[in-house]
Amino acid sequence: MKYTLYITDHCTSCRKVLTYLKTTPVEFAAINLDAPGQEWPDRVMIVPALVQENRLLAVGPDIQDYIERKLSA
C-alpha cells in the first residue's frame, strides 16, 4: 500500500515523521504543501498528515503509532 504524507517546510513534527518513515519499508510519497503550486487537499487541516486514497489516516505523532500497528499486523 502506498501512502501520501503531507508536510510543510517549517514543521518539526513533519521532519520527525518523514525521518521515521524513511527508516521503514512503507512506500510513501511526501508532498510539501509549501512548494509552489501545491494546494491543501480536502480533509487535511494539519500537518503532518498521512493519507491513502483520499482517506485521512493519521496526523502528527499518531502517524508513527499508525504505521507501527500496520507493520506488526
PATORVO-13279 format. One record per residue (C-alpha): residue number from 1; residue in three letters; chain; y, z, x. Coordinates in pm, 1 decimal. Layout:
residues N
NUM:Ala:A:Y:Z:X;
...
//
This chain:
residues 73
1:Met:A:0.0:0.0:0.0;
2:Lys:A:343.7:-86.2:127.2;
3:Tyr:A:639.3:139.2:67.5;
4:Thr:A:1013.9:88.6:88.5;
5:Leu:A:1223.4:360.9:248.4;
6:Tyr:A:1593.6:356.0:161.7;
7:Ile:A:1818.2:513.7:423.4;
8:Thr:A:2182.9:525.5:532.6;
9:Asp:A:2348.7:542.8:873.4;
10:His:A:2478.2:900.0:881.0;
11:Cys:A:2188.3:1080.3:718.1;
12:Thr:A:1999.2:1339.7:921.0;
13:Ser:A:1713.6:1355.8:671.6;
14:Cys:A:1684.9:976.3:680.6;
15:Arg:A:1636.8:980.9:1058.3;
16:Lys:A:1377.8:1258.9:1034.3;
17:Val:A:1175.1:1082.1:764.2;
18:Leu:A:1197.6:747.1:944.2;
19:Thr:A:1076.3:906.3:1267.7;
20:Tyr:A:791.4:1074.8:1083.1;
21:Leu:A:680.1:757.3:903.4;
22:Lys:A:669.8:568.8:1233.4;
23:Thr:A:401.4:813.9:1351.7;
24:Thr:A:176.3:743.5:1050.8;
25:Pro:A:-43.3:446.3:963.3;
26:Val:A:165.1:394.3:648.9;
27:Glu:A:300.7:42.6:601.2;
28:Phe:A:667.5:55.5:505.4;
29:Ala:A:995.4:-130.4:527.6;
30:Ala:A:1316.1:61.5:591.4;
31:Ile:A:1628.4:-67.1:419.0;
32:Asn:A:1962.2:60.9:540.2;
33:Leu:A:2194.2:77.5:240.7;
34:Asp:A:2496.5:84.5:474.0;
35:Ala:A:2412.4:-264.4:603.4;
36:Pro:A:2643.5:-544.2:490.3;
37:Gly:A:2538.0:-695.8:159.7;
38:Gln:A:2299.8:-414.1:63.7;
39:Glu:A:2333.7:-262.6:-280.3;
40:Trp:A:2188.9:63.3:-404.2;
41:Pro:A:1882.5:-14.9:-615.2;
42:Asp:A:1827.6:127.4:-960.5;
43:Arg:A:1678.8:478.5:-962.8;
44:Val:A:1796.7:556.0:-609.1;
45:Met:A:2075.6:810.2:-618.2;
46:Ile:A:1997.7:1000.0:-299.2;
47:Val:A:1857.1:907.9:40.2;
48:Pro:A:1614.1:903.6:195.7;
49:Ala:A:1418.4:763.7:-97.3;
50:Leu:A:1061.0:637.3:-92.6;
51:Val:A:987.9:360.7:-343.4;
52:Gln:A:685.4:149.6:-425.2;
53:Glu:A:700.5:-141.4:-668.5;
54:Asn:A:1034.5:-21.9:-812.4;
55:Arg:A:895.4:326.7:-872.1;
56:Leu:A:1071.9:618.8:-706.8;
57:Leu:A:802.7:836.1:-547.1;
58:Ala:A:986.1:1099.8:-344.8;
59:Val:A:1323.6:1184.6:-192.4;
60:Gly:A:1441.0:1385.4:105.7;
61:Pro:A:1191.8:1611.2:280.5;
62:Asp:A:949.1:1569.9:-10.7;
63:Ile:A:865.6:1226.8:131.8;
64:Gln:A:668.5:1380.9:417.4;
65:Asp:A:470.6:1600.2:176.9;
66:Tyr:A:401.7:1299.4:-46.7;
67:Ile:A:271.7:1088.4:244.5;
68:Glu:A:59.5:1371.0:383.1;
69:Arg:A:-106.6:1416.2:42.1;
70:Lys:A:-173.2:1042.0:19.1;
71:Leu:A:-319.8:1028.5:370.2;
72:Ser:A:-550.5:1323.8:306.0;
73:Ala:A:-676.4:1187.7:-28.2;
//
